[in-house]
Amino acid sequence: KHEKGNVLDMAERGQFSVVLHGCNCFNTMGGGIAREIAQRYPTLQEADNTTTPGDIRKLGNWTSRVVASPLSEPMSTRLFSIYNCYTQYNMSNGEDVFEYDAFGIILRKLSVLHPREHYGLPYIGMGLARGNKETIVQMIQAFADTVTPKGGSVTLVEFA
């Protein structure tokens, strides 16, 4: 599924139980949606900071936190998870720095560990990381094809 909007706002309204976004391995959430996540939900930056900066072993893994929607009423708090997915080793340098194998491993793990979640993804890897849109969308479609029959869903959200 494709939609336009802000994936974080949509999660806060209850559309997703999990938001995935790409991170580099140097604990710098300074651009793109990573910056917005670090500002809105500081516990995600803290989770990233629990890892060793520059550790290449982070590729294909994630850190995550459960967050509460600030838009929720106190008696009906909406909780959702955000995953800092380590999908690139270094910061963007103007070339494709997206690690396709790492992203594939993350999607495979999630399809086994959490197949019933309702995932919201920004255009992960297609912005600052300069990843190949066609390849990444195919990977996300394969992930959706795996989790949907198990009760999950996947929505790719184009920022608008």
Secondary structure as GFF3:
##gff-version 3
##sequence-region A 1 160
A	DSSP	beta_strand	2	5	.	.	.	ID=ss1
A	DSSP	alpha_helix	7	12	.	.	.	ID=ss2
A	DSSP	beta_strand	18	23	.	.	.	ID=ss3
A	DSSP	alpha_helix	32	40	.	.	.	ID=ss4
A	DSSP	alpha_helix	42	49	.	.	.	ID=ss5
A	DSSP	three_ten_helix	56	58	.	.	.	ID=ss6
A	DSSP	beta_strand	62	68	.	.	.	ID=ss7
A	DSSP	three_ten_helix	74	76	.	.	.	ID=ss8
A	DSSP	beta_strand	79	86	.	.	.	ID=ss9
A	DSSP	alpha_helix	100	113	.	.	.	ID=ss10
A	DSSP	beta_strand	118	121	.	.	.	ID=ss11
A	DSSP	alpha_helix	133	147	.	.	.	ID=ss12
A	DSSP	three_ten_helix	148	150	.	.	.	ID=ss13
A	DSSP	beta_strand	153	159	.	.	.	ID=ss14
###
